[in-house]
Every structure is written in C-alpha cells, then in structure tokens.
Amino acid sequence: MELSQFLKENDPETTAIRKAKAKAEEIKNSAYALGKAPENLTEKQQLRLEMIAQNNDRLYRAYRLKEMLRLLLKIKDVDEAEATLKRWLWWASHSRIPAFKELYQKIKRHKDHILNAIKLGMSNARIEATNNKIKLIIRKAYGFRNIQNMLDMVYLVCSDLKVPLPNRKLKAA
C-alpha cells in the first residue's frame, strides 16, 4: 500500500464520507415504510421504521409529524382537532426541518379553513367531481346548436332528477 493511498484512506473527510454513505445505505428503500400509515406496514417495513427511529432522529421526527397530521384530519370533534392542530403547529415550528417549517406557515394561514372542513366533514372532492362532469358535458355538447341545450344537459346530469322513459319500469330506490 502506498503512503498516499494510506493517508487518503485515513483522511477525516474520507472517513466522514464513508460513514455518511453507510448511514444512507441503512435507510435506503425506506420511502414505502415512511409513506404508509403504521397500521398498514409489513413486518419488514416495521423493522426498517424501528431502525430509523434508533439511528436517524430527524427523519423519524418528520415521520411522526406526518402521522400526527394524518390522524388530525380524521378527528371528528372540532375542539379536539383544534387542540391537536395547535400542538402539531408547535411541534412543526420547533422541528428544525425546513419543509415542515414551510408547511407550518401554510397551515397556520389556513387554520380556520382546515377546522371548517373538519367541522363540516366535507372536502372539495364533490365540487371537483361536479366540475369534471360539466367539462365532459361541454365537450360532448360541441355540436349543439345553441347554448341553452348545453345548459339543460348540465342541469339534467348534475341534478337528482329521474326522468321516466317510456316502456321502462322504474327501479325501487
């Protein structure tokens, strides 16, 4: 072994790089385990998550913050949700993780809207579905002679109106 190679292998920077690579290798392929809810983890993913909890405080802290936020959105009681959100905001603001600090700012700005969504138990999914139906109708209505026919079709499709057709039996609801 040459002297230059020996010095290079024992260099503090090289040693630090080797340690970082080894640490990165340990948490490699953990994206699935970190993205899943704890109740859906496989045994192998649970072991990987435990290893991350022991070896990588920052990554495990981010996972816990993600899980706290996921569970927060499932709470039905507004007062409990508000208290949990307040606690989550405190943890996120003190996490020293830039992505969560940015998310903290956004959630803090929209706190009232989030609590309203929890209180009403609604999301914008129904509105998005209706908008999609209307866009499809507009595309199908390209050949209609006037706009009123298209509007009538939108009203018909987006309402709960049941039009009885001749020679057909009505289904019991």
SULNOR-V96361 format. One record per pair of residues at least 6 apart in sequence whose C-alpha atoms are under 8 Angstrom apart, sorted by sequence separation. I is the first residue (numbers start at 0). J is the second residue. D is the distance in whole Angstrom. If there is no record, write none. Layout:
# SULNOR-V96361
I;J;D + I;J;D
This chain:
# SULNOR-V96361
7;13;7 + 8;14;7 + 52;58;8 + 74;80;6 + 94;100;7 + 116;122;6 + 143;149;7 + 163;169;7 + 51;58;7 + 52;59;5 + 92;99;7 + 93;100;8 + 106;113;8 + 32;40;7 + 37;45;8 + 51;59;6 + 72;80;8 + 91;99;6 + 92;100;5 + 71;80;6 + 91;100;6 + 140;149;6 + 48;59;8 + 91;102;8 + 92;103;6 + 32;44;5 + 71;83;7 + 91;103;6 + 137;149;7 + 31;44;8 + 32;45;7 + 71;84;7 + 136;149;7 + 29;44;8 + 32;47;7 + 33;48;7 + 88;103;6 + 32;48;7 + 68;84;8 + 136;152;7 + 136;153;7 + 29;47;7 + 88;106;8 + 29;48;8 + 68;87;7 + 88;107;7 + 67;87;7 + 133;153;6 + 26;47;8 + 64;87;7 + 26;51;7 + 132;157;8 + 64;90;8 + 64;91;7 + 129;157;7 + 33;62;6 + 36;66;7 + 81;114;7 + 60;94;8 + 80;114;7 + 61;96;8 + 77;114;7 + 80;117;8 + 61;99;8 + 57;96;8 + 77;117;6 + 76;117;8 + 77;118;6 + 75;117;6 + 76;118;7 + 74;117;7 + 75;118;7 + 73;117;8 + 72;117;7 + 75;120;8
